[in-house]
Amino acid sequence: MYLLECHNQCPDCFSADLKLIPVADKQGEYEFYFNAKVNEQQESILDGKVKFSLRLAKLLVTFNDLDILEIYDINKDYIQIRKNTSKNHQEWLIKPNLLKDNSSVKLAKLKAVGDESNLTAQIVIDKSNVVLTDIEGLWVHNITPNKHAILERKVAEFIEKVYLSPYVSRAIFSYQKSETTPNFNHKNNQEIEQKISSLKNVIQGIYQNPQEDFNTLAKKANLNPLIDFVGANLIGVNLSGLNLSSANFQDANLRGADLTDVDLSEANLQNTKLNGVDLSGAYLEGANLTNANLTNASLALSNLIGANLTNANLTNTNLQNTSLGQTIVKGAIFANNFGLNEEKKQELISKGAIF
């Protein structure tokens, strides 16, 4: 099969190498290989510079007139197949930060069943998986944590829309060789200028806004606090007393934040960094805290009834007068917990907690 198109939009950040290699002595059979080089990408935005990398990406593959003979088991921590896909579509999850070696991975064996056989592979991401590693010149460094968090999220959104959409990388293979030259210009310059202007207005508006309330600032930036901060950098923010029930903060970094008396019932806090966070009096009933880091945090007077603390780390966490009824604690690590009596400790151990 012929490679008709291969395009990496941000090659410093993510450069995919996708191949279809014929199987020896097997007419029409091919093995599909994946490889990639990853690093930081730097882009000039307005009067500043931004460096970014990717946390998680998806490899989406569409097969036309191709039979999937085999999907290979992969013994790699940086790529895994999604099970809920169809015979014409397969999806793999990729963790670029774990992509250390430079060897190709064999993903599938395919057989062309017609002259119109083709394969389209795309690497795609969303803004929650854009990791900003450095920002210079976009705003002064002494802005408050709440404003910083809002502006970082808008920059991540801008990068995703301008540099990483509609895909990060794309390759198209076909059984028929095409004489036409692929068009790699997928950008509308007028739309990009509009997005740059919009970002500039948001930065100025947030910086000059006298308000510090997180929800107010988010609304000003056209962000929804309940859904737009997955994977966000929220270090030191003040969310005290806010109603964030059912919010999704999965993979977010809330280290050192003030979450006193916040309502995070039924919230998604999986893999969230909550070390050093003050959650005193917080309402966390039914929250998902799987794999959360709660070291040196305070959960004094908090309600965690029915919360999921599977594999969470609660070393040095203050549990004085904390409600832990019906809490799932399998694999959760407890140590040096002020306010935890022996009876409660034994109850937690019986439920799978680790001391």
HELIX and SHEET records of a PDB file:
HELIX    1   1 PRO A   96  LEU A   98  5                                   3    
HELIX    2   2 LYS A  127  ASN A  129  5                                   3    
HELIX    3   3 PRO A  145  TYR A  163  1                                  19    
HELIX    4   4 ASN A  189  GLN A  208  1                                  20    
HELIX    5   5 PHE A  214  LYS A  220  1                                   7    
HELIX    6   6 GLU A  342  SER A  350  1                                   9    
SHEET    1   A 6 TYR A   2  ASN A   8  0                                        
SHEET    2   A 6 SER A 169  SER A 174 -1                                        
SHEET    3   A 6 ASN A 118  VAL A 124 -1                                        
SHEET    4   A 6 ALA A  57  ASN A  64 -1                                        
SHEET    5   A 6 HIS A  89  ILE A  94 -1                                        
SHEET    6   A 6 ILE A  79  ILE A  81 -1                                        
SHEET    1   B 4 PHE A  14  PRO A  22  0                                        
SHEET    2   B 4 GLU A  29  VAL A  38 -1                                        
SHEET    3   B 4 VAL A 105  ALA A 112 -1                                        
SHEET    4   B 4 LEU A  66  ILE A  71 -1                                        
SHEET    1   C 3 GLN A  41  ILE A  45  0                                        
SHEET    2   C 3 GLY A  48  LEU A  54 -1                                        
SHEET    3   C 3 VAL A 130  GLU A 136 -1                                        
SHEET    1   D 2 ASN A 313  THR A 315  0                                        
SHEET    2   D 2 ILE A 333  ALA A 335  1                                        
END                                                                             
